[in-house]
Amino acid sequence: MNKLANPLELCGFEFIEFVSKDGDLDEIFQTIGFTQVAKHKSKNVYLWRQGNINIILNYQPESYAAYFFKEHGPSACAMGFRTKDAAKAFNQAIQLGAEPIYSKIGPMELNIPAIKGIGGSPIFLVDRDIYQSDFIFFNDVPLNPVGTGLKEIDHLTHNVYKGRMQYWADFYENIFNFQEVRYFDIKGEYTGLTSKALTAPDGKIRIPLNEDSDKGNGQIAEFLNDFNGEGIQHIAFITDDLIGTWDKLKALGTKFMTPPPQTYYEMLPERLPNHGEPTEELQKRGILLDGNTQNDDKRLLLQIFSENMLGPVFFEFIQRKDDDGFGEGNFKALFESIERDQIKRGVLDISNA
């Protein structure tokens, strides 16, 4: 297939859907700045927004989401891709080998075309406003609240069993014509992982895939055990001002992953000379910095991660300054940060290392 071809005419994320026990996701999304803007007319399903991000919280008993929860616990149970023509995209996906989901199992129990994705979760194909007809919007709430300044879904990451990364890479390439844009082989002191970062033809849907390397039973294995299978590990939201967003998130009670050591920030001038970012402010908040400042090609990416917030799932907050990467220069620092947290929690036994 032509690398530039967009066979399903994708044009970004439409929504991410989450499931948990009745109401206990509300506090999590309030903590990261989302607002409930609408309620389904007849289902225990809610639409939360911030900027242009749509989040569906599904508490409906006996729904597909409820069954997903029984198997995986609190989690992201589905995602929606925007497309120009959902029926056409669905038929094309089936012809390309996707497994169809025909029943009315959409986030609002509508008949939205869907195919089976990671861990059996649906990928919905959406070409219209799926909210106006079945949701009651609250008059006293903005349609797109500003929240903590999060604008869009930047990417979401899958954790997969060892040996399955290529399977899922082929799935996204064969069905949607995703292309691999980065490959990482990260080794911490005790464990390691490999990762392929994939991007859809529209450039707006990005999905990195992670699996444990040969170096040990690390953080991917912990996720797979806690989640009871493959699935969405974290969702990244983009902001125009990560320092300002961090301050608002912190004020709302968001807890962040263990920051890198002081040496990380001491080495920034060597790794990214003349980067121009306020290093002391980044260090106070544990914000990571990556990119390139060589040869008048200044591209920067700022990022930080929450602690696990629902089961083994966490969130990433990111700011791009002309950098379209995934913070590969930070991967080792991030990986070692998670490794230290695993040791602190007693998950990773290093006594025989």
C-alpha positions in Angstrom: 0.0 0.0 0.0 1.2 3.5 -0.8 2.7 5.0 2.4 0.7 8.2 1.9 -2.6 6.3 1.2 -5.4 6.8 3.8 -7.7 3.8 3.0 -10.2 4.5 5.8 -10.0 8.3 5.4 -9.0 8.8 9.0 -8.9 12.3 10.5 -8.1 12.0 14.2 -9.3 10.6 17.5 -13.1 11.1 18.1 -13.2 9.8 21.7 -11.7 7.5 24.3 -14.1 5.5 26.4 -13.5 4.4 30.0 -15.2 2.0 32.3 -15.2 1.4 36.1 -17.6 1.0 39.0 -20.5 3.4 39.2 -19.2 7.0 39.5 -15.6 6.3 40.6 -14.0 7.7 37.4 -15.5 11.1 38.0 -12.9 12.2 40.5 -10.1 11.0 38.3 -11.2 13.1 35.4 -12.0 16.1 37.6 -8.5 15.8 38.9 -7.0 16.3 35.4 -9.4 19.1 34.5 -12.3 17.6 32.7 -15.9 18.6 33.1 -19.1 16.6 32.6 -21.0 18.3 29.8 -23.8 15.9 29.0 -25.6 12.8 30.2 -27.1 10.1 28.0 -30.9 10.2 27.8 -31.5 6.7 29.0 -28.1 5.1 29.8 -25.7 5.5 32.7 -23.2 7.0 30.3 -21.6 10.5 30.5 -19.7 12.8 28.1 -16.8 14.7 29.7 -14.8 17.3 27.8 -11.7 19.5 27.9 -10.7 21.5 24.9 -11.4 19.3 21.9 -11.1 16.0 23.8 -14.1 13.8 24.2 -14.1 11.3 27.1 -16.9 8.8 27.5 -17.5 7.4 31.0 -19.6 4.2 30.8 -21.2 2.9 34.0 -24.1 1.1 32.2 -24.7 -2.4 33.7 -24.8 -5.4 31.3 -23.1 -3.3 28.6 -20.1 -4.5 26.7 -18.1 -2.0 28.8 -19.3 -3.7 32.0 -18.1 -7.1 30.7 -14.8 -5.5 29.8 -14.5 -4.2 33.3 -15.1 -7.6 34.8 -12.1 -8.9 32.8 -9.8 -6.0 33.0 -10.9 -3.7 35.8 -11.0 0.1 35.5 -9.6 0.9 32.1 -9.9 2.5 28.7 -12.3 0.0 27.1 -12.7 1.5 23.6 -11.6 4.3 21.3 -13.2 6.1 18.3 -11.5 7.2 15.1 -12.9 10.0 13.0 -13.4 9.2 9.4 -15.1 10.9 6.4 -17.5 7.9 5.8 -18.0 5.4 8.6 -19.9 2.8 6.5 -17.3 2.9 3.7 -14.4 2.8 6.2 -16.0 -0.2 8.0 -16.5 -2.2 4.8 -12.9 -1.4 3.7 -11.6 -2.5 7.1 -13.4 -5.8 6.8 -12.0 -6.4 3.3 -8.5 -5.7 4.7 -8.9 -8.4 7.4 -10.4 -6.6 10.4 -12.8 -8.5 12.6 -16.2 -6.8 12.7 -18.3 -6.0 15.7 -21.9 -5.8 14.5 -24.0 -5.5 17.7 -25.2 -2.1 19.1 -22.4 -1.6 21.6 -21.3 2.0 21.0 -20.6 4.3 23.9 -24.2 5.4 23.7 -25.4 2.0 22.7 -25.9 3.3 19.1 -25.2 1.3 16.0 -21.7 2.7 15.3 -19.5 0.7 13.0 -16.7 -1.0 15.0 -13.9 -3.5 14.6 -12.1 -5.5 17.2 -8.9 -3.9 18.5 -6.4 -4.4 21.3 -7.5 -6.8 24.0 -10.8 -7.2 22.2 -11.8 -3.6 22.8 -13.8 -1.9 20.0 -12.4 0.7 17.6 -15.4 2.7 16.5 -15.5 4.5 13.2 -17.3 7.8 13.4 -18.3 10.3 10.7 -21.0 12.4 12.4 -22.0 14.1 15.6 -22.8 11.1 17.8 -23.6 13.2 20.9 -26.4 15.6 20.0 -29.2 13.0 19.3 -28.8 10.9 22.5 -27.3 13.2 25.1 -28.8 15.9 27.2 -26.3 18.8 27.4 -26.1 20.9 30.5 -27.1 24.5 29.8 -24.8 26.0 32.5 -21.6 24.2 31.3 -19.5 25.3 28.3 -19.5 22.8 25.4 -15.6 22.7 25.4 -14.4 23.7 28.8 -10.8 25.0 29.1 -10.0 22.9 32.1 -6.2 22.7 32.8 -5.4 23.7 29.2 -5.4 20.2 27.6 -6.3 20.6 23.9 -6.3 17.2 22.0 -5.4 13.6 22.4 -1.8 13.4 21.2 -1.3 9.6 21.3 -2.1 6.5 23.3 0.2 3.6 24.0 -0.5 -0.2 23.9 1.3 -2.7 26.1 1.5 -6.2 24.5 2.8 -9.6 25.3 6.4 -10.4 24.3 6.5 -11.4 20.7 3.2 -9.7 19.9 4.5 -6.2 19.0 4.9 -7.1 15.3 1.4 -8.6 15.3 -0.2 -5.3 16.4 2.1 -3.3 14.1 0.9 -5.4 11.2 -2.7 -4.9 12.3 -2.5 -1.1 12.2 -0.5 -1.1 9.0 -2.7 -3.6 7.1 -6.0 -2.1 8.2 -5.3 1.6 8.5 -1.9 2.0 6.7 -0.2 3.2 9.9 3.6 3.6 9.4 6.4 3.0 11.9 8.0 6.4 12.7 10.2 5.4 15.7 11.8 2.3 17.2 13.2 2.2 20.7 15.2 -0.4 22.6 15.4 0.9 26.2 17.4 -0.7 28.9 17.2 0.3 32.5 19.5 -1.0 35.3 17.4 -4.2 35.8 14.8 -4.4 33.1 14.2 -3.3 29.5 11.6 -2.8 26.8 11.3 -2.3 23.1 8.8 0.0 21.4 7.5 0.8 18.0 5.8 4.2 17.5 3.1 4.1 14.7 1.3 7.0 13.1 -1.8 7.0 10.9 -1.8 8.5 7.4 -3.6 11.6 8.7 -0.7 12.3 11.2 -3.2 12.8 14.0 -3.6 9.3 15.4 -0.4 8.0 17.0 0.0 4.7 18.8 3.2 3.4 20.2 3.4 -0.3 21.0 5.5 -1.6 24.0 6.8 -5.1 24.9 9.3 -6.3 27.5 12.8 -7.0 26.2 14.9 -10.0 27.1 16.4 -8.1 30.1 13.8 -9.0 32.7 10.3 -9.2 34.0 9.6 -5.4 34.1 7.0 -2.8 33.9 5.2 -4.1 30.8 4.8 -7.5 32.5 3.4 -5.8 35.6 0.9 -4.0 33.4 -0.2 -7.2 31.6 -0.6 -9.0 34.9 -2.6 -6.2 36.6 -4.7 -5.5 33.5 -5.2 -9.2 32.8 -4.1 -8.9 29.1 -3.0 -6.5 26.4 -4.5 -3.0 26.4 -4.1 0.7 26.5 -1.4 1.7 29.0 -1.6 5.4 28.9 -3.2 8.3 27.1 -1.3 11.5 26.2 -3.0 14.9 26.1 -1.4 17.9 24.5 -1.2 21.5 25.9 0.3 24.8 24.7 1.8 25.5 28.1 2.9 22.5 30.1 4.3 24.5 33.0 0.9 26.3 33.4 -1.0 23.0 32.9 1.2 21.3 35.5 0.4 24.0 38.1 -3.3 23.6 37.5 -3.1 19.8 37.6 -1.1 19.9 40.9 -3.7 22.3 42.4 -6.4 19.8 41.5 -4.5 16.9 43.2 -2.8 15.1 40.3 0.1 13.0 41.4 3.0 12.6 39.1 5.5 9.9 38.5 8.8 9.9 40.3 10.9 12.7 38.8 14.4 12.0 37.3 17.5 12.7 39.4 19.1 16.1 39.5 21.8 15.0 37.1 19.1 14.8 34.3 18.7 18.6 34.5 22.4 19.2 35.0 23.0 17.4 31.7 20.4 19.4 29.7 22.8 22.1 28.5 25.1 19.4 27.1 22.3 17.4 25.5 20.2 20.4 24.3 22.5 23.4 24.2 20.7 26.8 24.1 17.3 25.2 24.5 15.9 28.4 26.1 13.6 26.6 28.5 13.5 27.6 32.2 15.5 24.6 33.6 14.8 25.5 37.3 11.0 25.6 36.6 11.1 22.3 34.8 13.1 20.7 37.6 10.8 21.9 40.3 7.9 20.1 38.5 9.8 17.1 37.2 9.1 18.0 33.5 11.2 16.3 30.9 12.7 18.0 27.9 13.7 16.5 24.6 14.2 17.5 21.0 17.0 19.1 18.9 18.8 22.4 19.0 21.6 21.8 16.6 22.2 23.6 13.2 19.4 26.2 13.7 16.8 23.3 13.8 15.3 24.0 17.1 12.6 21.5 18.0 11.5 20.8 21.6 9.1 18.5 23.4 8.1 18.9 27.0 6.4 16.0 28.8 5.4 14.6 32.2 3.5 11.5 33.4 1.0 11.0 36.2 1.1 8.1 38.6 -1.2 5.2 37.8 -4.7 6.6 38.1 -7.1 3.8 37.2 -5.7 0.3 37.7 -2.3 0.3 35.9 -3.4 3.1 33.5 -1.8 6.5 33.7 -1.8 9.8 31.7 0.8 11.8 29.9 0.8 15.6 29.5 2.9 16.9 26.6 3.8 20.2 24.9 5.2 20.2 21.4 7.4 23.1 20.0 7.8 21.9 16.4 8.9 18.4 17.6 6.8 15.5 16.4 8.6 12.7 18.3 7.7 10.8 21.4 10.5 12.1 23.7 12.9 9.3 22.7 15.7 11.2 24.4 13.7 10.9 27.7 12.8 7.3 27.3 15.7 6.0 29.4 15.1 8.6 32.1 11.4 7.8 32.2 12.0 4.0 32.1 14.5 4.3 35.0 12.0 6.4 36.9 9.3 3.7 36.6 11.9 1.1 37.5 12.8 3.0 40.7 9.1 3.3 41.5 8.7 -0.5 41.0 11.6 -1.1 43.4 10.0 1.3 46.0 6.7 -0.5 45.8 8.3 -3.9 46.1 7.1 -5.1 42.6 10.7 -5.4 41.3 12.9 -7.7 43.3 16.6 -6.7 42.8 18.0 -8.8 45.6 19.5 -11.3 43.1 20.3 -8.8 40.4 
